[in-house]
Amino acid sequence: MDKTITYPDYENCILGIPNSILKHYGAETKHPGIEPLISALDENYRNVLFIIYDGMGTGMLNGLLPKRSFLRKNINSTITSVFPPTTVAACTTYYSGLSPFEHGWLGWALYFSEFDKQIEVFTGNEYFTREPSGQNNIGNVMMPFDSIYSKIHQASDGRVKTYSLYPTYIARSTEPETVLAYESFDEMLTKITGLCKADGEKFILAYYPQPDSTAHKTGCQSADIKALLEDMNTKTRAFCHKLKDTLIIISADHGHIDIEKDVFLNEIPELDECLMRPPSIEPRAASIFVKPGMSKRFAELFNKHLGNDFLLFSKQKILDIGLFGPGSAHPLINDFVGDFMAVAIGDALLRYQVPGGTAPVKFLSHHAGLTAAEMLVPLIIIKSRKHRFLKTLFHFSLK
């Protein structure tokens, strides 16, 4: 696993994928696209298919699959995720075409001052107890955005039909015209194939929660992950062979890194006494609020105890370097980002155990830090043939 400190490159970033797609359909964009992807889209395929394989970072892919495997040989380039490189922030960038700085969905658990609670934006539960917060669908209520589906629909005057596919246990409220649920990888691919065969222009986004889900449980270099990637590679190749007149874009929201230790801030008394409240956002990108007058002491003590595993940024530094990306700040950014952010550069998670709270879930692999393993993801572009009789238009990668 590559622990090289790697910052997001917003000029060569997953933010460019939805903006390339929006540009292709004539929708308004706020950010540049990615030139090779723009060029491929300009070939005007009837179907544009974007598949997100959650957690499939470039490091994982290159480390566990052969160089000539289908997924690897079709990597057009390596790009960065956004910050934090985590599903909430990155997938919302995919769904909106906005940077995390603009859409505000910074991570798994955010501190909402209106309710004085750290709330999981996907579940609506309180982060430290996992009990319902009473604020269901809080992300979409507090941080709504126009989806790429609605932007494409409006720009095309309804000509382009939009679809999304998610596992049945995932709900999305920023939906396209049609949402399809699936129970398995095979079912997802089968449903996409059916959509691509139908008449008319279509944009299809499919989200698959692997290899992320398994990596959290087994580690990102495990035999289970290797077998899973091999299966995904084989099935993706066979699936792409069946498609016609379809541009297939495959990427990830973030990569993964194996975790060796959990560090509990509440178990370091001199640090704990500086805190105004427990940390939020992500255990590898933690927002930290300190008591008035204790910033200098906290910074000195944090670097003394944890400086080998985390970089400590002041709020002002975070804003100055544009770590959350370009654009205009979402109104809640100031509430979500504390006096400091502790960002992982090693193999640790920053934890906190509140009295009476639920013990944190044990993760063998995680993400959201500033290592190359977490930050770098592949941009895979595959071109299917446009017409049944023009076999010469097969992309070389499908042979």
C-alpha beads as a LAMMPS data file, in Angstrom:
LAMMPS data file: protein, C-alpha beads

399 atoms
398 bonds

1 atom types
1 bond types

-500.0 500.0 xlo xhi
-500.0 500.0 ylo yhi
-500.0 500.0 zlo zhi

Masses

1 110.0

Atoms # bond

1 1 1 0.000 0.000 0.000
2 1 1 1.330 3.381 -1.028
3 1 1 1.393 5.769 1.951
4 1 1 2.806 8.668 -0.065
5 1 1 1.012 11.833 1.035
6 1 1 -1.290 12.691 -1.864
7 1 1 -3.549 15.729 -2.063
8 1 1 -6.564 15.945 -4.360
9 1 1 -5.783 17.411 -7.754
10 1 1 -8.993 19.178 -8.680
11 1 1 -7.711 19.659 -12.229
12 1 1 -7.382 15.874 -12.613
13 1 1 -10.046 14.543 -10.329
14 1 1 -13.276 12.566 -10.171
15 1 1 -15.031 15.962 -10.172
16 1 1 -14.218 16.035 -13.885
17 1 1 -16.252 12.903 -14.651
18 1 1 -19.773 14.275 -14.002
19 1 1 -18.771 17.616 -15.489
20 1 1 -17.588 15.895 -18.684
21 1 1 -20.929 14.084 -18.868
22 1 1 -22.926 17.256 -18.209
23 1 1 -20.952 19.118 -20.875
24 1 1 -21.675 16.331 -23.361
25 1 1 -25.420 16.753 -22.882
26 1 1 -25.265 20.548 -23.064
27 1 1 -25.988 21.067 -19.377
28 1 1 -24.443 23.848 -17.332
29 1 1 -21.139 22.947 -15.690
30 1 1 -19.224 24.665 -12.915
31 1 1 -15.946 22.792 -13.358
32 1 1 -13.751 21.505 -16.193
33 1 1 -14.114 18.017 -17.573
34 1 1 -11.381 15.485 -18.331
35 1 1 -10.118 15.785 -21.899
36 1 1 -9.851 12.067 -22.852
37 1 1 -13.344 11.495 -21.510
38 1 1 -14.725 14.547 -23.307
39 1 1 -13.214 13.251 -26.551
40 1 1 -14.769 9.813 -26.058
41 1 1 -18.167 11.341 -25.292
42 1 1 -17.896 13.460 -28.445
43 1 1 -18.147 10.231 -30.460
44 1 1 -21.854 10.392 -29.572
45 1 1 -22.764 6.947 -28.346
46 1 1 -26.470 6.303 -27.887
47 1 1 -25.876 5.141 -24.311
48 1 1 -23.521 6.640 -21.762
49 1 1 -22.979 4.245 -18.863
50 1 1 -21.109 5.236 -15.721
51 1 1 -20.356 2.485 -13.169
52 1 1 -18.963 3.267 -9.718
53 1 1 -17.126 0.395 -8.055
54 1 1 -16.955 1.554 -4.450
55 1 1 -13.441 1.521 -2.999
56 1 1 -11.692 0.195 -6.116
57 1 1 -8.583 2.356 -5.900
58 1 1 -5.777 2.168 -8.418
59 1 1 -3.432 0.646 -5.848
60 1 1 -5.821 -2.181 -5.060
61 1 1 -6.512 -2.830 -8.722
62 1 1 -2.855 -2.838 -9.763
63 1 1 -1.797 -4.883 -6.763
64 1 1 -4.329 -7.696 -7.119
65 1 1 -5.117 -8.055 -10.822
66 1 1 -2.710 -8.935 -13.661
67 1 1 -1.549 -6.146 -15.944
68 1 1 -3.471 -7.611 -18.888
69 1 1 -6.707 -8.063 -16.978
70 1 1 -9.683 -6.354 -18.580
71 1 1 -10.101 -3.612 -15.995
72 1 1 -6.414 -2.755 -15.779
73 1 1 -5.703 -2.676 -19.506
74 1 1 -8.614 -0.286 -20.028
75 1 1 -7.393 2.272 -17.496
76 1 1 -7.176 5.505 -19.432
77 1 1 -5.535 7.424 -16.589
78 1 1 -5.181 7.652 -12.838
79 1 1 -6.994 10.533 -11.197
80 1 1 -7.555 11.631 -7.627
81 1 1 -10.652 11.473 -5.535
82 1 1 -11.954 14.547 -3.750
83 1 1 -11.246 15.292 -0.111
84 1 1 -12.126 13.497 2.000
85 1 1 -11.785 10.424 -0.245
86 1 1 -14.867 8.748 1.154
87 1 1 -18.223 7.630 -0.248
88 1 1 -20.398 10.423 1.155
89 1 1 -18.212 13.191 -0.265
90 1 1 -17.137 11.498 -3.481
91 1 1 -20.430 9.961 -4.589
92 1 1 -22.254 13.212 -3.886
93 1 1 -19.738 14.856 -6.211
94 1 1 -20.667 12.235 -8.814
95 1 1 -24.394 12.823 -8.294
96 1 1 -24.161 16.625 -8.328
97 1 1 -21.124 17.674 -10.368
98 1 1 -20.094 19.827 -7.395
99 1 1 -17.041 19.764 -5.149
100 1 1 -17.446 18.833 -1.466
101 1 1 -16.837 22.501 -0.662
102 1 1 -19.964 23.317 -2.670
103 1 1 -22.313 20.439 -1.841
104 1 1 -21.362 20.156 1.854
105 1 1 -21.610 16.358 2.143
106 1 1 -18.176 16.060 3.737
107 1 1 -18.327 12.632 5.340
108 1 1 -20.200 9.969 7.225
109 1 1 -21.091 11.942 10.372
110 1 1 -21.449 15.723 10.489
111 1 1 -22.005 18.035 13.429
112 1 1 -25.275 19.917 13.017
113 1 1 -25.331 22.877 15.370
114 1 1 -29.093 23.194 14.918
115 1 1 -29.527 19.922 16.796
116 1 1 -26.216 19.855 18.698
117 1 1 -25.629 16.339 17.382
118 1 1 -23.227 14.385 15.189
119 1 1 -25.571 12.739 12.706
120 1 1 -24.867 10.137 10.018
121 1 1 -26.012 11.778 6.810
122 1 1 -26.887 8.515 5.020
123 1 1 -28.793 6.920 7.911
124 1 1 -30.072 9.797 10.067
125 1 1 -28.724 8.046 13.176
126 1 1 -26.718 9.683 15.930
127 1 1 -23.113 8.742 15.266
128 1 1 -21.965 7.655 18.715
129 1 1 -25.091 5.773 19.801
130 1 1 -26.486 4.664 16.418
131 1 1 -29.919 5.577 17.700
132 1 1 -32.358 7.497 15.459
133 1 1 -31.666 11.216 15.693
134 1 1 -35.177 12.245 14.743
135 1 1 -33.750 13.890 11.623
136 1 1 -34.446 11.400 8.871
137 1 1 -33.048 12.227 5.437
138 1 1 -31.034 15.011 7.031
139 1 1 -28.544 15.274 4.193
140 1 1 -31.146 16.032 1.567
141 1 1 -33.072 18.305 3.912
142 1 1 -30.085 20.367 5.033
143 1 1 -27.884 20.105 1.930
144 1 1 -30.104 19.684 -1.143
145 1 1 -28.624 19.921 -4.619
146 1 1 -29.680 19.620 -8.254
147 1 1 -28.701 16.174 -9.463
148 1 1 -26.921 15.470 -12.714
149 1 1 -30.040 13.541 -13.749
150 1 1 -32.257 16.612 -13.526
151 1 1 -29.625 18.735 -15.271
152 1 1 -29.376 16.256 -18.160
153 1 1 -33.170 15.966 -18.404
154 1 1 -33.591 19.736 -18.544
155 1 1 -30.742 20.341 -20.967
156 1 1 -32.049 17.703 -23.399
157 1 1 -35.712 18.729 -23.042
158 1 1 -36.447 15.198 -21.909
159 1 1 -34.882 13.541 -24.945
160 1 1 -32.234 11.753 -22.893
161 1 1 -33.682 9.281 -20.411
162 1 1 -31.796 8.871 -17.150
163 1 1 -31.553 5.781 -14.974
164 1 1 -29.753 4.724 -11.819
165 1 1 -29.140 1.331 -10.264
166 1 1 -28.506 0.701 -6.558
167 1 1 -28.648 -2.284 -4.204
168 1 1 -32.110 -2.675 -2.726
169 1 1 -30.960 -1.586 0.753
170 1 1 -29.806 1.822 -0.496
171 1 1 -32.283 4.645 -0.947
172 1 1 -31.573 7.795 -2.917
173 1 1 -33.813 10.843 -3.066
174 1 1 -31.958 12.784 -5.792
175 1 1 -33.174 10.320 -8.356
176 1 1 -33.436 10.199 -12.148
177 1 1 -36.590 9.344 -14.023
178 1 1 -36.176 5.649 -13.275
179 1 1 -34.462 3.907 -10.350
180 1 1 -33.763 0.196 -10.539
181 1 1 -32.896 -1.910 -7.502
182 1 1 -30.847 -5.092 -7.673
183 1 1 -29.911 -7.932 -5.329
184 1 1 -26.629 -9.065 -6.873
185 1 1 -23.827 -8.009 -9.197
186 1 1 -25.164 -10.317 -11.897
187 1 1 -28.635 -8.800 -11.634
188 1 1 -27.199 -5.295 -11.876
189 1 1 -25.352 -6.141 -15.081
190 1 1 -28.396 -7.878 -16.537
191 1 1 -30.600 -4.856 -15.898
192 1 1 -28.056 -2.508 -17.442
193 1 1 -27.882 -4.731 -20.534
194 1 1 -31.643 -4.498 -20.917
195 1 1 -31.589 -0.729 -20.639
196 1 1 -28.842 -0.406 -23.228
197 1 1 -30.797 -2.505 -25.732
198 1 1 -33.844 -0.252 -25.499
199 1 1 -34.381 2.517 -28.031
200 1 1 -33.472 6.124 -27.366
201 1 1 -30.619 8.040 -25.806
202 1 1 -29.826 7.176 -22.221
203 1 1 -27.547 8.115 -19.365
204 1 1 -27.191 5.298 -16.847
205 1 1 -25.377 5.461 -13.510
206 1 1 -24.839 2.233 -11.586
207 1 1 -23.385 2.034 -8.085
208 1 1 -21.914 -1.229 -6.777
209 1 1 -20.834 -1.333 -3.089
210 1 1 -17.845 -3.619 -3.686
211 1 1 -14.942 -4.039 -3.108
212 1 1 -15.417 -1.461 -0.326
213 1 1 -17.829 -3.501 1.778
214 1 1 -15.585 -6.570 1.868
215 1 1 -12.367 -4.575 2.286
216 1 1 -13.680 -3.012 5.500
217 1 1 -14.152 -6.509 6.931
218 1 1 -11.156 -8.436 5.577
219 1 1 -8.532 -5.814 4.704
220 1 1 -7.900 -4.434 1.248
221 1 1 -5.153 -6.904 0.290
222 1 1 -6.932 -10.065 1.440
223 1 1 -7.563 -13.252 -0.519
224 1 1 -11.258 -12.373 -0.388
225 1 1 -10.642 -9.050 -2.124
226 1 1 -8.439 -10.675 -4.763
227 1 1 -11.122 -13.249 -5.544
228 1 1 -13.794 -10.563 -5.605
229 1 1 -11.850 -8.370 -8.021
230 1 1 -11.129 -11.336 -10.281
231 1 1 -14.839 -12.137 -10.420
232 1 1 -15.770 -8.498 -11.078
233 1 1 -13.134 -8.304 -13.802
234 1 1 -14.358 -11.462 -15.569
235 1 1 -18.024 -10.483 -15.408
236 1 1 -17.387 -6.878 -16.435
237 1 1 -15.496 -8.077 -19.504
238 1 1 -18.286 -10.453 -20.572
239 1 1 -20.889 -7.769 -19.921
240 1 1 -19.061 -5.163 -22.026
241 1 1 -18.858 -7.634 -24.940
242 1 1 -22.652 -7.658 -25.084
243 1 1 -23.168 -3.906 -25.291
244 1 1 -23.585 -1.931 -28.492
245 1 1 -23.429 1.793 -29.128
246 1 1 -22.475 2.380 -25.492
247 1 1 -19.641 4.332 -23.916
248 1 1 -18.730 2.639 -20.624
249 1 1 -17.033 4.728 -17.947
250 1 1 -15.846 2.938 -14.811
251 1 1 -14.257 4.561 -11.800
252 1 1 -14.353 4.549 -7.998
253 1 1 -15.135 6.984 -5.228
254 1 1 -11.908 6.331 -3.299
255 1 1 -9.252 3.716 -2.583
256 1 1 -8.436 1.797 0.612
257 1 1 -5.656 1.302 3.127
258 1 1 -5.278 -1.428 5.766
259 1 1 -5.712 -0.292 9.360
260 1 1 -3.350 -1.401 12.125
261 1 1 -4.653 0.541 15.131
262 1 1 -7.524 2.541 16.573
263 1 1 -6.491 5.629 18.544
264 1 1 -9.086 6.804 21.066
265 1 1 -8.836 10.512 21.865
266 1 1 -10.789 9.999 25.084
267 1 1 -7.995 7.689 26.292
268 1 1 -5.445 10.527 26.112
269 1 1 -6.644 12.704 29.016
270 1 1 -4.623 15.818 28.230
271 1 1 -6.053 15.862 24.700
272 1 1 -9.559 14.972 25.786
273 1 1 -9.711 17.858 28.238
274 1 1 -9.133 20.271 25.336
275 1 1 -12.173 19.078 23.356
276 1 1 -15.472 20.908 23.198
277 1 1 -17.210 17.833 21.750
278 1 1 -16.265 14.492 20.174
279 1 1 -14.830 14.581 16.635
280 1 1 -16.949 14.187 13.516
281 1 1 -16.823 13.699 9.714
282 1 1 -14.582 10.573 9.366
283 1 1 -12.121 8.633 11.562
284 1 1 -9.343 9.369 9.041
285 1 1 -10.458 12.956 8.397
286 1 1 -11.705 14.156 11.761
287 1 1 -13.182 17.554 12.460
288 1 1 -12.105 18.662 15.938
289 1 1 -13.710 21.399 18.036
290 1 1 -11.650 22.621 20.983
291 1 1 -12.532 24.730 23.989
292 1 1 -11.897 28.485 23.801
293 1 1 -8.295 29.394 24.507
294 1 1 -6.997 25.832 24.144
295 1 1 -6.095 25.739 20.447
296 1 1 -2.363 26.184 20.930
297 1 1 -2.188 23.610 23.717
298 1 1 -4.231 21.111 21.741
299 1 1 -2.063 21.473 18.636
300 1 1 1.145 20.965 20.608
301 1 1 -0.200 17.933 22.445
302 1 1 -1.751 16.393 19.339
303 1 1 1.485 16.608 17.379
304 1 1 3.367 15.173 20.347
305 1 1 1.093 12.137 20.665
306 1 1 -0.216 11.573 17.149
307 1 1 1.964 13.542 14.744
308 1 1 3.384 10.397 13.150
309 1 1 -0.060 9.176 12.120
310 1 1 -1.970 12.378 11.362
311 1 1 -1.484 15.812 9.879
312 1 1 -3.202 18.499 11.930
313 1 1 -4.654 21.361 9.891
314 1 1 -6.222 24.489 11.306
315 1 1 -9.595 25.446 9.853
316 1 1 -8.003 28.460 8.194
317 1 1 -5.310 26.292 6.596
318 1 1 -7.956 23.923 5.245
319 1 1 -9.781 26.830 3.627
320 1 1 -6.609 28.522 2.383
321 1 1 -5.374 25.460 0.476
322 1 1 -8.824 24.576 -0.861
323 1 1 -8.702 21.015 0.413
324 1 1 -12.440 20.485 -0.093
325 1 1 -12.232 21.755 -3.640
326 1 1 -13.074 24.840 -5.694
327 1 1 -16.235 26.881 -5.844
328 1 1 -18.387 28.780 -3.379
329 1 1 -18.656 27.395 0.136
330 1 1 -21.808 25.617 1.181
331 1 1 -23.397 27.623 4.027
332 1 1 -22.882 24.777 6.516
333 1 1 -19.173 24.257 5.828
334 1 1 -18.260 26.625 8.642
335 1 1 -20.330 24.551 11.078
336 1 1 -19.007 21.207 9.899
337 1 1 -15.299 22.070 10.011
338 1 1 -14.022 22.551 13.532
339 1 1 -10.989 24.432 14.788
340 1 1 -8.812 21.659 13.381
341 1 1 -8.928 18.650 11.110
342 1 1 -6.801 15.608 11.876
343 1 1 -6.088 13.830 8.595
344 1 1 -4.516 10.377 8.515
345 1 1 -1.222 9.726 6.760
346 1 1 -0.477 6.408 8.473
347 1 1 -2.463 3.276 9.286
348 1 1 -4.595 4.514 12.201
349 1 1 -8.201 5.516 12.793
350 1 1 -9.007 8.390 15.150
351 1 1 -11.793 7.245 17.440
352 1 1 -13.828 8.483 20.382
353 1 1 -15.901 6.521 22.891
354 1 1 -18.660 8.525 24.551
355 1 1 -20.078 7.351 27.904
356 1 1 -22.922 4.973 27.203
357 1 1 -22.196 5.025 23.493
358 1 1 -21.921 2.034 21.194
359 1 1 -18.436 0.639 20.619
360 1 1 -17.120 1.682 17.188
361 1 1 -17.296 -0.875 14.403
362 1 1 -13.949 -2.584 13.828
363 1 1 -12.531 -1.937 10.367
364 1 1 -9.568 -3.800 8.907
365 1 1 -9.345 -1.330 6.041
366 1 1 -10.585 2.214 5.647
367 1 1 -10.246 5.472 3.713
368 1 1 -10.661 9.290 3.870
369 1 1 -6.992 10.071 4.582
370 1 1 -4.275 11.630 2.457
371 1 1 -2.368 8.565 1.287
372 1 1 -2.033 7.560 -2.355
373 1 1 -3.738 4.254 -1.543
374 1 1 -6.889 6.143 -0.555
375 1 1 -6.725 9.057 -2.957
376 1 1 -5.882 7.539 -6.367
377 1 1 -8.572 5.918 -8.497
378 1 1 -8.702 4.682 -12.102
379 1 1 -10.541 6.295 -14.978
380 1 1 -11.556 3.386 -17.201
381 1 1 -13.046 4.111 -20.623
382 1 1 -14.422 1.325 -22.824
383 1 1 -16.034 1.823 -26.218
384 1 1 -18.516 -0.746 -27.507
385 1 1 -19.300 -1.190 -31.178
386 1 1 -21.857 1.180 -32.610
387 1 1 -23.526 -1.054 -35.193
388 1 1 -23.931 -4.788 -35.538
389 1 1 -22.375 -4.837 -39.023
390 1 1 -19.391 -2.611 -38.271
391 1 1 -17.255 -5.109 -36.400
392 1 1 -14.178 -3.007 -37.049
393 1 1 -15.486 -0.451 -34.585
394 1 1 -14.885 -2.833 -31.692
395 1 1 -12.582 -1.153 -29.236
396 1 1 -9.263 -3.017 -29.073
397 1 1 -9.868 -3.746 -25.401
398 1 1 -12.906 -5.898 -26.132
399 1 1 -11.010 -8.388 -28.273

Bonds

1 1 1 2
2 1 2 3
3 1 3 4
4 1 4 5
5 1 5 6
6 1 6 7
7 1 7 8
8 1 8 9
9 1 9 10
10 1 10 11
11 1 11 12
12 1 12 13
13 1 13 14
14 1 14 15
15 1 15 16
16 1 16 17
17 1 17 18
18 1 18 19
19 1 19 20
20 1 20 21
21 1 21 22
22 1 22 23
23 1 23 24
24 1 24 25
25 1 25 26
26 1 26 27
27 1 27 28
28 1 28 29
29 1 29 30
30 1 30 31
31 1 31 32
32 1 32 33
33 1 33 34
34 1 34 35
35 1 35 36
36 1 36 37
37 1 37 38
38 1 38 39
39 1 39 40
40 1 40 41
41 1 41 42
42 1 42 43
43 1 43 44
44 1 44 45
45 1 45 46
46 1 46 47
47 1 47 48
48 1 48 49
49 1 49 50
50 1 50 51
51 1 51 52
52 1 52 53
53 1 53 54
54 1 54 55
55 1 55 56
56 1 56 57
57 1 57 58
58 1 58 59
59 1 59 60
60 1 60 61
61 1 61 62
62 1 62 63
63 1 63 64
64 1 64 65
65 1 65 66
66 1 66 67
67 1 67 68
68 1 68 69
69 1 69 70
70 1 70 71
71 1 71 72
72 1 72 73
73 1 73 74
74 1 74 75
75 1 75 76
76 1 76 77
77 1 77 78
78 1 78 79
79 1 79 80
80 1 80 81
81 1 81 82
82 1 82 83
83 1 83 84
84 1 84 85
85 1 85 86
86 1 86 87
87 1 87 88
88 1 88 89
89 1 89 90
90 1 90 91
91 1 91 92
92 1 92 93
93 1 93 94
94 1 94 95
95 1 95 96
96 1 96 97
97 1 97 98
98 1 98 99
99 1 99 100
100 1 100 101
101 1 101 102
102 1 102 103
103 1 103 104
104 1 104 105
105 1 105 106
106 1 106 107
107 1 107 108
108 1 108 109
109 1 109 110
110 1 110 111
111 1 111 112
112 1 112 113
113 1 113 114
114 1 114 115
115 1 115 116
116 1 116 117
117 1 117 118
118 1 118 119
119 1 119 120
120 1 120 121
121 1 121 122
122 1 122 123
123 1 123 124
124 1 124 125
125 1 125 126
126 1 126 127
127 1 127 128
128 1 128 129
129 1 129 130
130 1 130 131
131 1 131 132
132 1 132 133
133 1 133 134
134 1 134 135
135 1 135 136
136 1 136 137
137 1 137 138
138 1 138 139
139 1 139 140
140 1 140 141
141 1 141 142
142 1 142 143
143 1 143 144
144 1 144 145
145 1 145 146
146 1 146 147
147 1 147 148
148 1 148 149
149 1 149 150
150 1 150 151
151 1 151 152
152 1 152 153
153 1 153 154
154 1 154 155
155 1 155 156
156 1 156 157
157 1 157 158
158 1 158 159
159 1 159 160
160 1 160 161
161 1 161 162
162 1 162 163
163 1 163 164
164 1 164 165
165 1 165 166
166 1 166 167
167 1 167 168
168 1 168 169
169 1 169 170
170 1 170 171
171 1 171 172
172 1 172 173
173 1 173 174
174 1 174 175
175 1 175 176
176 1 176 177
177 1 177 178
178 1 178 179
179 1 179 180
180 1 180 181
181 1 181 182
182 1 182 183
183 1 183 184
184 1 184 185
185 1 185 186
186 1 186 187
187 1 187 188
188 1 188 189
189 1 189 190
190 1 190 191
191 1 191 192
192 1 192 193
193 1 193 194
194 1 194 195
195 1 195 196
196 1 196 197
197 1 197 198
198 1 198 199
199 1 199 200
200 1 200 201
201 1 201 202
202 1 202 203
203 1 203 204
204 1 204 205
205 1 205 206
206 1 206 207
207 1 207 208
208 1 208 209
209 1 209 210
210 1 210 211
211 1 211 212
212 1 212 213
213 1 213 214
214 1 214 215
215 1 215 216
216 1 216 217
217 1 217 218
218 1 218 219
219 1 219 220
220 1 220 221
221 1 221 222
222 1 222 223
223 1 223 224
224 1 224 225
225 1 225 226
226 1 226 227
227 1 227 228
228 1 228 229
229 1 229 230
230 1 230 231
231 1 231 232
232 1 232 233
233 1 233 234
234 1 234 235
235 1 235 236
236 1 236 237
237 1 237 238
238 1 238 239
239 1 239 240
240 1 240 241
241 1 241 242
242 1 242 243
243 1 243 244
244 1 244 245
245 1 245 246
246 1 246 247
247 1 247 248
248 1 248 249
249 1 249 250
250 1 250 251
251 1 251 252
252 1 252 253
253 1 253 254
254 1 254 255
255 1 255 256
256 1 256 257
257 1 257 258
258 1 258 259
259 1 259 260
260 1 260 261
261 1 261 262
262 1 262 263
263 1 263 264
264 1 264 265
265 1 265 266
266 1 266 267
267 1 267 268
268 1 268 269
269 1 269 270
270 1 270 271
271 1 271 272
272 1 272 273
273 1 273 274
274 1 274 275
275 1 275 276
276 1 276 277
277 1 277 278
278 1 278 279
279 1 279 280
280 1 280 281
281 1 281 282
282 1 282 283
283 1 283 284
284 1 284 285
285 1 285 286
286 1 286 287
287 1 287 288
288 1 288 289
289 1 289 290
290 1 290 291
291 1 291 292
292 1 292 293
293 1 293 294
294 1 294 295
295 1 295 296
296 1 296 297
297 1 297 298
298 1 298 299
299 1 299 300
300 1 300 301
301 1 301 302
302 1 302 303
303 1 303 304
304 1 304 305
305 1 305 306
306 1 306 307
307 1 307 308
308 1 308 309
309 1 309 310
310 1 310 311
311 1 311 312
312 1 312 313
313 1 313 314
314 1 314 315
315 1 315 316
316 1 316 317
317 1 317 318
318 1 318 319
319 1 319 320
320 1 320 321
321 1 321 322
322 1 322 323
323 1 323 324
324 1 324 325
325 1 325 326
326 1 326 327
327 1 327 328
328 1 328 329
329 1 329 330
330 1 330 331
331 1 331 332
332 1 332 333
333 1 333 334
334 1 334 335
335 1 335 336
336 1 336 337
337 1 337 338
338 1 338 339
339 1 339 340
340 1 340 341
341 1 341 342
342 1 342 343
343 1 343 344
344 1 344 345
345 1 345 346
346 1 346 347
347 1 347 348
348 1 348 349
349 1 349 350
350 1 350 351
351 1 351 352
352 1 352 353
353 1 353 354
354 1 354 355
355 1 355 356
356 1 356 357
357 1 357 358
358 1 358 359
359 1 359 360
360 1 360 361
361 1 361 362
362 1 362 363
363 1 363 364
364 1 364 365
365 1 365 366
366 1 366 367
367 1 367 368
368 1 368 369
369 1 369 370
370 1 370 371
371 1 371 372
372 1 372 373
373 1 373 374
374 1 374 375
375 1 375 376
376 1 376 377
377 1 377 378
378 1 378 379
379 1 379 380
380 1 380 381
381 1 381 382
382 1 382 383
383 1 383 384
384 1 384 385
385 1 385 386
386 1 386 387
387 1 387 388
388 1 388 389
389 1 389 390
390 1 390 391
391 1 391 392
392 1 392 393
393 1 393 394
394 1 394 395
395 1 395 396
396 1 396 397
397 1 397 398
398 1 398 399
